[in-house]
Amino acid sequence: MDLGQIRTSIDQVDRDLVELLNRRFDLVDKVGLYKYIEGLEIENKDRESYIKDRLINDYDLKDEAILDIFEEIFAVSKARQSKNFASYKELQEECKKKKKILFS
């Protein structure tokens, strides 16, 4: 395998990663809506610890960089949910003004 082929393979992995991250963030948004409706906090350290422990145990992670990447994924996920919470609240207030029920 030459350098060009290796880089082509890396490019494909990058595309796959972006696709998977987008799928994950779509799910994060759904979880965020559920949390908003149920009045739950955005941050759930127990869930984050569970995910990290599962990654370490199931995949025998020895590379701290992968855990660092997941820490960043968690941070981005919480930021998305926080932004969405603000949007939900605005929308809910607007519906109240118009006497329409959005979330009960």
C-alpha positions in Angstrom: 0.0 0.0 0.0 1.5 3.4 -1.0 1.0 6.7 0.8 -1.8 7.8 -1.6 -3.8 4.6 -0.9 -3.3 5.1 2.9 -4.5 8.7 2.7 -7.5 7.6 0.6 -8.4 5.1 3.3 -8.0 7.8 6.0 -10.3 10.1 3.9 -13.0 7.4 3.9 -12.7 6.8 7.6 -13.1 10.6 8.1 -16.3 10.6 6.0 -17.6 7.6 8.1 -16.7 9.4 11.3 -18.6 12.6 10.3 -21.6 10.5 9.3 -21.6 8.7 12.6 -21.1 11.9 14.6 -24.1 13.5 12.8 -26.2 10.4 13.6 -25.1 10.6 17.2 -25.9 14.3 17.4 -29.4 13.7 16.0 -29.9 11.3 18.8 -28.5 13.7 21.3 -31.1 16.3 20.1 -33.9 13.7 20.7 -32.5 13.0 24.2 -32.4 16.7 24.9 -36.0 17.2 23.9 -37.0 14.4 26.2 -35.0 15.9 29.0 -36.6 19.3 28.5 -40.1 17.9 28.5 -39.4 15.8 31.6 -37.6 18.6 33.4 -34.3 16.7 33.6 -30.9 18.3 33.8 -28.7 18.4 30.7 -25.6 17.1 32.4 -25.6 13.4 33.5 -22.2 12.5 34.9 -23.3 9.0 35.7 -24.2 8.4 32.0 -20.9 9.9 30.9 -19.0 7.6 33.3 -21.0 4.6 32.2 -20.1 5.3 28.5 -16.4 5.8 29.3 -16.3 2.6 31.4 -18.1 0.7 28.7 -15.6 1.9 26.1 -12.6 1.0 28.3 -14.0 -2.5 29.1 -15.6 -3.4 25.8 -12.8 -2.2 23.6 -9.9 -2.5 25.9 -9.0 1.1 25.3 -5.4 1.9 26.2 -5.2 5.2 24.2 -6.2 8.2 26.4 -6.8 10.2 23.2 -9.9 8.3 22.4 -11.3 9.1 25.9 -10.4 12.7 25.3 -12.3 12.7 22.1 -15.4 11.4 23.9 -15.0 14.1 26.5 -15.2 16.6 23.6 -18.2 14.8 22.2 -19.9 15.0 25.6 -19.1 18.8 25.7 -20.5 19.4 22.3 -23.6 17.3 23.1 -24.3 19.3 26.2 -23.7 22.6 24.4 -26.2 21.5 21.7 -28.8 20.5 24.3 -28.3 23.8 26.1 -28.9 25.8 22.9 -31.9 23.7 22.1 -33.3 24.2 25.6 -33.2 27.9 25.1 -35.0 27.5 21.7 -37.6 25.2 23.3 -38.2 27.8 26.1 -38.6 30.6 23.6 -41.0 28.5 21.5 -42.9 27.5 24.6 -43.2 31.2 25.7 -44.4 32.2 22.3 -47.1 29.5 22.4 -48.2 30.6 25.8 -48.7 34.1 24.4 -50.8 32.7 21.7 -52.6 30.4 24.1 -51.4 27.2 22.4 -49.9 24.2 24.3 -46.6 23.0 23.1 -45.4 21.0 26.1 -47.5 20.2 29.1 
